[in-house]
Amino acid sequence: MIVSVIHILKGKQELAQLDGRSVRRISAYLIEGSLDDAPARLAANDDKSFKGSYVFGMGFTFDDVAAAKGTANPTSLMSEIILKNPACAERIFPYLGGVDVNNSPTHSHSRYVIDFGDLSEIEERSRYPELMHVIETKVKPQRAKDNREAYRKYWWRFAERQTRMLAAISGCSRVLAIARVTPLLAFTFLNRGIVYNEKIIVFPFDHWRYFGVLQSRIHETWVRAFTSTLKDDLNYAPTDCFDTFPLPEGEDWFSGVDYKAERYFVHRAALMVARNDGMTKTYHRFDEPIETAEDIWRLRELHAGMDRSVLEAYDWRDLAARAAPVFLDETNEDDHTYQGRLFWPSDFRDEVLARLLTLNAERHAEEVRLGIAPGVKRKSEDDKEDALEDD
């Protein structure tokens, strides 16, 4: 939801005033510009972001912490089952959630999950009876009470396995990911062969360039303008944050971004391991003015360099030349979501947002012209002939 407070002046005002600056026009986004409409979904971003699998049933998992509370199975049971029937290991996978992504220095899992895929009940009982017994005991009673017929009928399967996501990432050596609810924008690469749960947003990208663009302050400016929040945390909803986001285009835009993004990622990964800190703690230190450790200073420098390379990838070299993050607080920043951050000042963020909005509108218009814009019905040949006859 966008709320714009309107002040009415009796009399003539030659130029609008925004944050003490004279501007041509103030848009609905409270920035200088002519665009007031919500950004449009882009066909170029279709099937490139997915929510992880919704298991629906802690009985699928082997988790010692949850097992102590009586809601999951202990990992000792998993070991016993595999020892008795080694084939069961084929259906047990590492299980990762948003907390693991943000808090583990290596984004490591501590849980496992049973995933039968699309196998039939008969196949599972014949090949993996021990695992089927666990699911029948721990999951089936819960599913039997659910209102959704598919959840009751296929109680031994994940509620939502996200088969489109699995197809999209099948050719990737790794995937780009972010915790769906996160205190700070923090992307990383995750290994394949893991079950990502619904608290993770997964992208079928394995190149450095996409990490660089999405981890940049350019993308965060867009995210914070359009996403919802849960308390003070970002709720990264792909429909709001990514489906509308215009990525750089062209034959060689990524050459500079790849190099800067890899250096940034490698340094951040080494820093986290050395300090045994996850991304949340690392970025809190990143934003703290009194933090003067050399490794954090270097991370700040690399982040600023990566941002400039992304701005140049959009061919916004004038912005790249002026991009300079500063420590923001109540003395130089009105938006509380940016206070306490090392980020661009509000006037520079407004310029970036205005250009992204313009680029989104241009891309959408071109997709409409080509008949591929999401949600826009393509004219049939008969419609086109009728239109010509009317002319």
SULTANOR-V449716 format. One record per residue. RES is the residue in one small letter. PSI is psi in degrees with one decimal (999 if undefined). OMEGA is omega in whole degrees, 0 to 359 (NA if undefined). BURIAL is # if it has 24 or more other ideal C-beta (glycine too) atoms within 12 Angstrom, else .. Layout:
# SULTANOR-V449716
RES,PSI,OMEGA,BURIAL ; RES,PSI,OMEGA,BURIAL
This chain:
# SULTANOR-V449716
m,134.8,178,. ; i,124.7,178,. ; v,122.0,178,. ; s,122.0,179,. ; v,127.2,183,. ; i,129.9,175,. ; h,128.4,182,. ; i,128.5,181,. ; l,129.6,175,. ; k,114.9,183,. ; g,-172.4,184,. ; k,132.3,177,. ; q,116.3,184,. ; e,-46.5,181,. ; l,144.8,176,. ; a,150.3,179,. ; q,127.7,179,. ; l,115.7,181,# ; d,41.4,178,. ; g,3.9,180,. ; r,143.7,173,. ; s,127.1,181,. ; v,157.1,181,. ; r,-44.0,183,. ; r,146.0,176,. ; i,122.5,182,# ; s,178.4,178,# ; a,-17.6,179,. ; y,7.3,181,# ; l,38.6,172,# ; i,164.4,177,# ; e,128.1,180,# ; g,174.8,184,# ; s,-6.9,185,. ; l,123.6,179,# ; d,-16.2,184,. ; d,155.4,175,. ; a,145.1,179,. ; p,147.3,183,# ; a,150.2,171,# ; r,144.4,182,# ; l,132.6,179,# ; a,-30.1,181,# ; a,-21.7,182,# ; n,4.6,180,# ; d,141.3,176,. ; d,37.1,178,# ; k,9.4,174,# ; s,137.2,187,# ; f,144.8,169,# ; k,144.0,180,# ; g,177.9,185,# ; s,139.1,176,# ; y,107.2,186,# ; v,-49.1,183,# ; f,77.5,179,# ; g,101.7,180,# ; m,-17.4,178,# ; g,-16.5,174,# ; f,-20.8,192,# ; t,153.6,170,# ; f,108.4,189,# ; d,109.0,185,# ; d,-34.9,180,. ; v,-48.7,179,. ; a,-30.3,178,# ; a,-35.1,178,# ; a,-22.9,178,. ; k,-0.8,177,. ; g,14.3,183,. ; t,-10.9,180,. ; a,-175.7,180,# ; n,144.3,177,# ; p,151.5,179,# ; t,-21.0,176,# ; s,-35.3,177,. ; l,-39.5,177,# ; m,-44.4,180,# ; s,-40.9,179,. ; e,-42.6,181,. ; i,-44.1,181,# ; i,-36.1,178,. ; l,-38.4,181,. ; k,-41.3,182,. ; n,90.0,184,. ; p,-25.7,180,. ; a,-23.9,181,. ; c,-23.6,179,# ; a,-22.4,179,. ; e,-21.2,186,. ; r,15.3,177,# ; i,127.6,187,# ; f,152.6,171,# ; p,144.3,186,# ; y,121.3,188,# ; l,139.7,177,# ; g,178.3,182,# ; g,-36.2,179,# ; v,-39.8,178,# ; d,-41.9,181,# ; v,-43.9,186,# ; n,-31.4,191,# ; n,-20.4,178,# ; s,131.5,179,# ; p,-26.5,180,# ; t,11.0,181,# ; h,41.1,184,# ; s,155.4,179,. ; h,155.7,172,# ; s,0.3,183,# ; r,161.0,175,# ; y,160.3,182,# ; v,146.1,175,# ; i,125.4,179,# ; d,107.8,179,# ; f,-2.9,181,# ; g,-133.1,181,# ; d,19.0,180,. ; l,151.1,178,# ; s,163.8,180,. ; e,-37.2,181,. ; i,-43.9,179,. ; e,-42.9,183,. ; e,-40.3,180,# ; r,-33.8,183,. ; s,-33.1,186,. ; r,-32.5,185,. ; y,56.2,185,# ; p,-34.7,182,. ; e,-43.4,178,# ; l,-38.2,179,# ; m,-35.1,179,# ; h,-40.7,179,. ; v,-46.8,182,# ; i,-40.5,181,# ; e,-34.2,182,# ; t,-42.0,189,. ; k,-26.7,187,# ; v,-43.2,186,# ; k,-42.9,180,# ; p,-36.9,179,. ; q,-44.4,181,. ; r,-31.4,182,# ; a,-21.9,181,. ; k,-4.5,185,. ; d,147.9,182,. ; n,-22.2,185,. ; r,123.4,186,. ; e,-41.8,182,. ; a,-36.1,180,. ; y,-36.7,179,# ; r,-42.3,185,. ; k,-40.7,182,. ; y,56.7,187,# ; w,-19.1,182,# ; w,-1.7,179,# ; r,160.9,172,# ; f,148.1,178,# ; a,-46.8,178,# ; e,102.5,185,. ; r,-9.7,179,# ; q,62.0,181,# ; t,-30.1,177,. ; r,-39.4,177,. ; m,-45.9,182,# ; l,-37.4,178,# ; a,-39.2,183,. ; a,-35.7,184,. ; i,1.1,186,# ; s,-30.0,180,. ; g,6.3,183,. ; c,144.1,175,# ; s,-22.0,177,. ; r,172.4,180,# ; v,150.9,174,# ; l,142.3,185,# ; a,159.6,174,# ; i,145.8,174,# ; a,135.8,184,# ; r,-40.3,175,# ; v,119.6,189,# ; t,140.1,179,# ; p,-29.0,180,# ; l,153.0,179,# ; l,114.7,185,# ; a,105.5,179,# ; f,155.3,175,# ; t,168.9,173,# ; f,140.7,177,# ; l,150.9,178,# ; n,157.9,171,# ; r,173.7,178,# ; g,14.6,179,. ; i,147.9,171,# ; v,113.2,178,# ; y,126.5,183,# ; n,-178.4,188,# ; e,-7.3,177,# ; k,6.3,179,# ; i,136.5,172,# ; i,127.1,187,# ; v,137.7,178,# ; f,134.0,180,# ; p,54.6,180,# ; f,132.7,176,# ; d,7.2,179,# ; h,150.4,180,# ; w,-33.8,186,# ; r,-38.9,183,# ; y,-34.4,172,# ; f,-45.6,182,# ; g,-44.8,181,# ; v,-46.8,185,# ; l,-26.7,177,# ; q,-9.2,185,# ; s,162.4,175,# ; r,-20.1,176,# ; i,-50.4,181,# ; h,-38.5,180,# ; e,-35.7,176,# ; t,-42.6,178,# ; w,-46.1,182,# ; v,-48.9,183,# ; r,-20.9,177,# ; a,-27.3,190,# ; f,-14.4,182,# ; t,163.9,172,# ; s,172.0,179,. ; t,155.1,171,. ; l,103.9,191,. ; k,-119.9,179,. ; d,5.2,182,. ; d,148.5,173,# ; l,139.7,171,# ; n,95.6,185,# ; y,95.3,179,# ; a,114.6,184,# ; p,-34.6,180,# ; t,-31.3,180,# ; d,-36.2,190,# ; c,-35.3,189,# ; f,-42.6,184,# ; d,-26.9,181,# ; t,-7.7,189,# ; f,120.8,180,# ; p,110.0,178,# ; l,157.2,174,# ; p,151.4,178,# ; e,165.2,178,. ; g,175.2,185,. ; e,-36.0,188,. ; d,25.6,181,. ; w,-27.4,190,# ; f,-9.4,187,# ; s,-47.9,179,. ; g,-34.9,182,# ; v,-41.5,180,# ; d,-48.4,184,# ; y,-48.4,182,. ; k,-38.6,182,# ; a,-41.5,179,# ; e,-44.8,179,# ; r,-43.0,180,# ; y,-48.9,183,# ; f,-45.6,182,# ; v,-42.2,179,. ; h,-44.3,180,# ; r,-42.9,181,# ; a,-43.6,180,# ; a,-39.6,179,. ; l,-45.0,182,# ; m,-41.2,179,# ; v,-43.9,182,. ; a,-36.5,182,. ; r,-3.4,182,. ; n,41.5,179,. ; d,143.3,173,# ; g,-174.3,183,# ; m,-35.6,181,# ; t,-51.2,179,# ; k,-38.0,181,# ; t,-44.4,182,# ; y,-25.0,172,# ; h,-40.0,177,. ; r,-38.3,178,# ; f,-39.1,184,# ; d,-2.7,184,# ; e,116.6,184,. ; p,-31.6,183,. ; i,-4.7,179,. ; e,115.1,183,. ; t,11.1,180,. ; a,142.4,185,. ; e,-39.4,183,. ; d,-34.2,178,# ; i,-40.6,176,# ; w,-41.1,179,. ; r,-39.4,178,. ; l,-40.4,178,# ; r,-43.7,179,# ; e,-44.0,180,. ; l,-36.5,179,# ; h,-44.2,179,# ; a,-39.9,178,# ; g,-39.8,178,# ; m,-41.9,177,# ; d,-45.7,181,# ; r,-38.0,180,# ; s,-33.8,178,# ; v,-42.6,176,# ; l,-40.0,178,# ; e,-31.4,177,# ; a,-29.6,175,# ; y,-2.8,185,# ; d,31.6,175,. ; w,63.4,185,# ; r,-27.5,177,. ; d,-37.3,177,. ; l,-40.6,180,# ; a,-36.2,182,# ; a,-22.0,183,. ; r,-3.1,185,. ; a,112.4,183,# ; a,102.8,179,. ; p,146.6,177,# ; v,160.1,176,# ; f,124.3,184,# ; l,141.2,174,# ; d,-170.2,184,. ; e,-13.9,180,. ; t,-23.2,183,. ; n,11.1,181,. ; e,124.8,180,# ; d,-28.6,183,. ; d,115.0,185,. ; h,-23.4,181,. ; t,-19.2,178,# ; y,-12.5,178,# ; q,137.6,184,. ; g,13.9,181,# ; r,154.6,168,# ; l,99.5,189,# ; f,178.2,178,# ; w,147.4,174,# ; p,161.8,187,# ; s,-38.9,182,# ; d,-35.7,178,# ; f,-40.7,177,# ; r,-39.0,179,# ; d,-39.5,178,# ; e,-44.5,180,# ; v,-46.0,181,# ; l,-41.9,180,# ; a,-40.5,180,# ; r,-37.5,178,# ; l,-40.2,178,# ; l,-42.9,178,# ; t,-42.2,180,# ; l,-39.7,177,# ; n,-44.0,181,# ; a,-40.2,180,# ; e,-43.5,180,. ; r,-42.2,180,# ; h,-44.0,180,# ; a,-40.7,179,. ; e,-38.9,178,. ; e,-35.0,175,# ; v,-44.3,180,. ; r,-37.5,181,. ; l,-7.6,180,. ; g,25.8,182,. ; i,3.7,183,. ; a,130.9,179,# ; p,134.5,176,. ; g,-0.8,179,. ; v,120.8,183,. ; k,129.1,180,. ; r,134.7,180,. ; k,136.6,176,. ; s,167.1,178,. ; e,-35.6,178,. ; d,-41.3,179,. ; d,-43.1,181,. ; k,-40.0,180,. ; e,-39.6,178,. ; d,-40.2,180,. ; a,-40.4,179,. ; l,-38.6,179,. ; e,-36.7,178,. ; d,-34.4,179,. ; d,999,NA,.
